[in-house]
Amino acid sequence: MTRADKLLLLLLCGACMLAGCPESRTAECPETAESAADTADSESADGTPGRRAFRLPDVPEALCDPADRADYLALHYWDCFDFADTVLLSCPEITEQAFVDFLSVLPHAREAAAAVDTLYSRAAVRSEALYCFIGLGDKYLYEPNSPMYNEELHILVLRSLLGNPGLDDWDKDRPRYLLEMALKNRPGDVAADFTYRTRDGAMNRLSGIKADYVVLYFNDPDCTDCQRVKEALLSLPVMNEFMKAGRLCLLSVCVEGKTPAWEKAIFPARWIDGYDEGKRLTREQVYDLKAMPTLYLLDSGKRVILKDASAEKIEAWLSEQ
């Protein structure tokens, strides 16, 4: 059982107190020659002299509802963490692992935004701590290849940073820009309309496509990952059945324009295959295309169902319809 699984078990089992689950309470930082002198006279969060560890808060016994327990755990998660301890910050076995486990709690907490604010306001006690957790937020929530990629949680982080007094105004330029991009074409929004030119020379618009569902496949044929995702899309049985039945349309758009690679590329007959003639999508940043390829799933009204999703996630969603 992973540490994250144990945390979730604590949320679901009201009778199981954190004090009774010592395995999930601490993770010791291995002693190094450089930190030995630093830790010799210190006391860790678990009370052991000279050894650093991460300690989870004790959830009150009176809280039996999983949602209440999740809120308490999220809001008090960092109560025992010493943000001023720079050696602790350099121990991924403690700090990075604790952050990853914290992220696993947030989707279950109603007070996720307040919990994120608590983390970053406390981290502001020392610039090294603040930038450490900013980096961890980017690594796990923003990087497209992260298994924990989550734009909604990253939006909470970005909003918290913009209100953080520990950051200078110029340090807020990047989170301000990332937030602006993240708020474009979110699930529930009507996707921004755009034009594309097809191989027969016709100029069409996204809004002109008539289908129950539309998959947007923003790509560059020169991109290796684009080739891999293209093959994955071709192998999805449910999606392809939807296309055969006329219920789904897949629009492939080369965001780099009419490139030699696009002219040579071969796409399935059922796909709409076009390119962004003026490169408006990237030039005007109409969509947040932080990586190639990028996939969206839209409904018949061009409202976003899934944003920046994997082919497998789109297939799973369609399988439930």
C-alpha positions in Angstrom: 0.0 0.0 0.0 1.4 3.4 -1.0 1.6 6.4 1.4 -1.1 8.1 -0.6 -3.4 5.0 -0.2 -2.8 5.1 3.5 -3.8 8.8 3.7 -7.0 8.1 1.8 -7.7 5.1 4.1 -7.4 7.5 7.1 -10.0 9.8 5.5 -12.5 7.0 4.9 -12.1 5.1 8.2 -13.3 7.4 11.0 -12.3 4.9 13.6 -8.6 4.8 12.4 -6.7 7.6 13.9 -3.4 8.9 12.6 -1.8 8.2 16.0 -2.7 4.6 15.4 -1.0 4.4 12.0 2.6 5.3 12.7 3.7 4.0 9.3 2.1 6.9 7.5 3.2 9.5 10.1 6.9 9.8 9.4 9.6 9.5 6.8 13.2 10.0 8.0 15.7 12.0 6.1 18.9 10.0 5.6 21.9 11.6 7.4 24.6 13.1 5.2 28.1 14.3 6.1 27.0 17.8 5.2 23.9 17.7 7.4 25.4 15.7 10.3 26.7 18.8 12.2 23.4 20.6 11.4 21.3 17.9 12.9 23.4 16.9 15.8 21.6 19.2 18.3 18.3 19.4 16.5 15.0 17.7 17.3 12.8 16.4 14.5 9.1 16.6 14.2 8.8 13.1 15.7 10.7 14.1 18.7 13.9 12.2 17.9 17.0 14.3 18.6 19.2 14.8 15.5 16.8 13.2 13.0 14.4 14.9 10.7 11.0 13.5 9.8 7.6 14.5 8.5 4.7 14.2 10.9 1.1 14.3 9.9 -1.4 16.1 12.1 -3.6 14.0 14.5 -7.2 14.2 13.1 -9.6 14.7 16.0 -11.6 11.6 16.9 -14.8 13.6 16.8 -14.5 14.0 13.1 -16.1 10.9 11.6 -17.3 12.2 8.2 -14.6 11.5 5.5 -15.1 15.1 4.0 -14.6 16.7 7.5 -11.5 14.5 8.0 -10.2 15.5 4.6 -10.7 19.2 5.3 -8.9 18.9 8.7 -6.0 16.9 7.2 -5.6 19.3 4.3 -5.8 22.5 6.4 -3.4 21.2 9.1 -1.2 19.0 7.0 1.9 21.3 7.4 1.4 22.1 11.1 4.5 20.2 12.2 6.7 21.1 9.2 9.7 23.5 9.8 9.8 25.6 6.7 12.9 27.4 8.0 14.9 24.2 7.9 16.9 24.3 4.7 18.4 20.9 5.2 14.9 19.5 5.4 13.9 21.2 2.2 16.8 19.4 0.4 15.5 16.0 1.5 13.1 14.7 -1.2 12.4 11.6 0.8 10.6 13.9 3.3 9.6 17.2 1.7 8.9 16.2 -1.9 7.1 13.0 -0.7 5.1 15.0 1.8 4.0 17.4 -1.0 3.0 14.5 -3.3 0.9 13.0 -0.5 -0.6 16.4 0.2 -1.8 16.6 -3.4 -3.5 13.2 -3.0 -5.6 14.6 -0.2 -6.7 17.8 -2.0 -9.3 16.3 -4.4 -11.2 15.0 -1.3 -11.1 18.3 0.6 -13.8 21.0 0.3 -11.2 23.5 1.6 -8.6 22.7 -1.0 -8.0 26.4 -1.9 -7.6 27.4 1.8 -5.2 24.4 2.3 -3.0 25.5 -0.7 -3.0 29.1 0.7 -1.9 27.8 4.1 1.0 25.9 2.5 2.3 28.8 0.5 1.8 31.4 3.1 3.7 29.3 5.6 6.5 28.6 3.1 6.9 32.4 2.7 8.7 32.4 6.0 11.9 31.7 4.0 12.5 32.3 0.3 14.2 29.0 -0.1 11.1 27.2 1.2 8.7 29.3 -1.0 10.7 28.6 -4.2 11.1 25.0 -3.3 7.3 24.5 -3.1 6.7 26.6 -6.2 9.1 24.3 -8.1 7.2 21.2 -6.7 3.9 22.7 -7.8 5.2 23.1 -11.3 6.8 19.7 -11.4 3.7 17.7 -10.3 0.8 19.9 -11.4 1.9 21.8 -14.5 4.4 19.6 -16.4 2.3 17.8 -19.1 4.1 14.4 -18.5 3.6 14.4 -14.8 1.4 11.5 -13.6 -0.2 13.9 -11.2 -0.8 16.7 -13.8 -3.9 18.6 -12.6 -4.7 22.0 -14.0 -7.5 22.7 -11.5 -5.1 22.2 -8.6 -2.4 24.2 -10.3 -4.9 27.1 -10.7 -5.3 27.1 -6.9 -1.5 27.3 -6.5 -1.2 30.1 -9.0 -4.0 32.1 -7.4 -2.3 31.6 -4.0 1.0 32.8 -5.4 -0.5 36.0 -6.8 -1.7 36.9 -3.4 1.4 35.8 -1.5 3.3 38.8 0.1 6.5 36.8 0.0 6.7 37.2 -3.7 7.9 40.5 -5.4 5.7 41.9 -8.2 8.2 40.8 -10.8 8.1 37.2 -9.4 4.4 37.2 -9.9 4.7 37.7 -13.7 5.0 34.0 -14.4 2.2 32.8 -12.2 0.0 35.6 -13.6 0.7 34.5 -17.2 0.2 30.8 -16.4 -3.1 31.5 -14.7 -4.2 33.5 -17.7 -3.4 30.6 -20.0 -4.9 28.0 -17.6 -8.3 29.9 -17.5 -8.7 29.6 -21.3 -11.0 26.9 -22.6 -11.7 25.2 -19.3 -14.1 22.3 -19.0 -17.6 23.8 -19.2 -16.5 26.7 -21.4 -17.4 27.1 -25.0 -14.2 26.4 -26.9 -12.7 29.4 -28.7 -13.6 29.3 -32.4 -10.9 29.3 -35.1 -10.4 28.7 -38.8 -8.4 26.0 -40.5 -7.6 25.2 -44.1 -8.1 21.6 -45.4 -6.1 19.8 -48.1 -8.7 20.7 -50.7 -8.0 24.4 -50.0 -11.3 25.1 -48.3 -11.3 27.4 -45.2 -13.5 26.1 -42.4 -14.4 26.9 -38.8 -14.5 24.8 -35.7 -18.0 26.1 -35.1 -19.2 24.7 -38.4 -18.6 21.1 -37.5 -21.8 19.2 -36.9 -21.4 16.2 -34.6 -22.4 15.0 -31.1 -18.7 15.2 -30.1 -15.6 16.8 -31.5 -12.0 15.7 -30.7 -9.5 18.5 -31.3 -6.0 17.1 -32.1 -3.5 20.0 -32.1 -0.3 18.7 -33.5 2.9 19.1 -35.5 3.6 16.1 -37.8 7.3 16.5 -37.1 6.7 15.8 -33.4 7.6 12.3 -32.2 4.9 12.3 -29.5 2.4 13.4 -32.1 3.0 10.3 -34.1 2.6 8.1 -31.0 -0.7 9.8 -30.1 -1.9 9.5 -33.6 -1.4 5.8 -33.5 -3.1 5.6 -30.2 -6.1 7.5 -31.5 -6.3 5.1 -34.5 -6.4 2.1 -32.1 -9.3 3.3 -29.8 -12.3 1.1 -30.5 -15.0 3.2 -28.9 -13.9 6.5 -30.4 -13.7 4.9 -33.9 -17.1 3.4 -33.5 -18.5 6.8 -32.7 -16.8 8.2 -35.8 -18.2 5.4 -38.0 -21.7 6.1 -36.6 -21.2 9.8 -37.4 -21.5 10.8 -33.8 -17.9 12.1 -33.4 -15.7 14.1 -35.6 -11.9 14.3 -35.1 -10.3 17.6 -36.3 -6.5 17.4 -36.7 -4.9 20.8 -36.9 -1.2 21.3 -37.7 -0.4 24.4 -35.5 2.8 25.2 -37.5 0.9 25.9 -40.7 1.4 24.3 -44.1 4.7 22.6 -43.4 6.4 20.0 -45.6 5.8 17.4 -42.9 2.1 18.2 -43.0 2.0 18.0 -46.8 3.6 14.5 -46.7 1.6 13.2 -43.8 -1.3 10.8 -44.3 -4.4 10.9 -42.1 -7.4 8.6 -41.9 -10.2 9.4 -44.3 -12.7 9.9 -41.5 -10.6 12.7 -39.9 -10.8 16.3 -40.8 -7.2 17.2 -41.6 -6.2 20.8 -41.7 -3.6 23.4 -40.7 -3.6 26.8 -39.1 -2.8 29.0 -42.0 -1.8 32.1 -40.1 -0.5 30.3 -37.0 -3.1 32.3 -35.1 -3.6 29.5 -32.5 0.0 29.8 -31.3 0.7 33.5 -32.2 -2.4 34.7 -30.3 -2.3 31.9 -27.8 -5.9 31.1 -28.4 -5.4 27.7 -26.7 -3.0 26.8 -24.0 -0.7 24.5 -26.1 2.1 24.0 -23.7 3.1 20.7 -25.3 2.5 18.8 -28.6 0.1 17.2 -29.2 -2.8 18.6 -27.2 -6.2 16.9 -27.2 -9.6 18.4 -26.3 -13.0 16.7 -26.2 -16.0 19.0 -27.0 -19.8 18.4 -27.0 -22.2 19.3 -29.9 -22.2 22.9 -28.7 -18.4 23.0 -28.7 -18.4 23.2 -25.0 -15.2 21.7 -23.4 -15.7 18.3 -21.8 -12.1 17.3 -21.4 -9.1 19.7 -21.7 -5.5 18.6 -22.4 -6.6 15.0 -22.0 -4.9 11.8 -23.0 -6.3 9.6 -25.8 -7.0 7.0 -23.1 -9.0 9.4 -20.9 -11.1 10.5 -23.9 -11.8 6.8 -24.7 -12.7 6.1 -21.1 -15.2 9.0 -21.1 -16.8 8.0 -24.4 -17.1 4.4 -23.1 -19.4 5.6 -20.3 -21.8 7.4 -22.7 
